[in-house]
Amino acid sequence: MKAVRGRNTEPELRVRRVLHAMGCRFRLHRNDLPGTPDIALPRHRKIVLVHGCFWHGHEGCRRATIPTNNADTWREKIQANQFRDRRNIAELRALGWDVLVVWECETPDPALLGRRLRNFVFQR
């Protein structure tokens, strides 16, 4: 568990590359916002959260299977993560931010990721 990074993961870097190529300027891991969001675009009042499929329990994803060893412990941990995610998203929205969750499994295709981010960032 110590080797698992919470910041600057490969999926997060992919999202940042696409946003940068779109000309977006953003702030990383703002600790003045609930949950320290991965990417904040202050000019647009948008937040992009990059979730790992396993750690955040992506429903229906092959990467989100619960290990058989200590299954109850893992289930509790992932449910706690999901609860915290819902709470943080609600708090961010209450503060006037729009929030997009990008799952790890959605990041390998830059074209698809770019369309999704463009639709989110530049929507009015």
Number of C-alpha atoms within 10 A of each C-alpha: 4 4 5 7 9 10 12 13 14 13 19 22 14 19 24 20 15 19 20 12 11 13 9 15 15 19 12 15 16 13 10 8 13 15 17 14 21 21 22 23 18 12 10 17 13 21 24 23 22 24 22 19 20 18 17 21 21 19 11 9 12 10 15 16 16 16 12 8 8 9 11 12 12 16 15 11 15 19 15 13 15 16 12 14 18 12 13 17 21 15 15 19 13 10 12 11 18 18 19 17 12 20 19 21 15 16 20 13 10 14 11 12 18 18 11 14 19 15 11 17 21 9 8 6
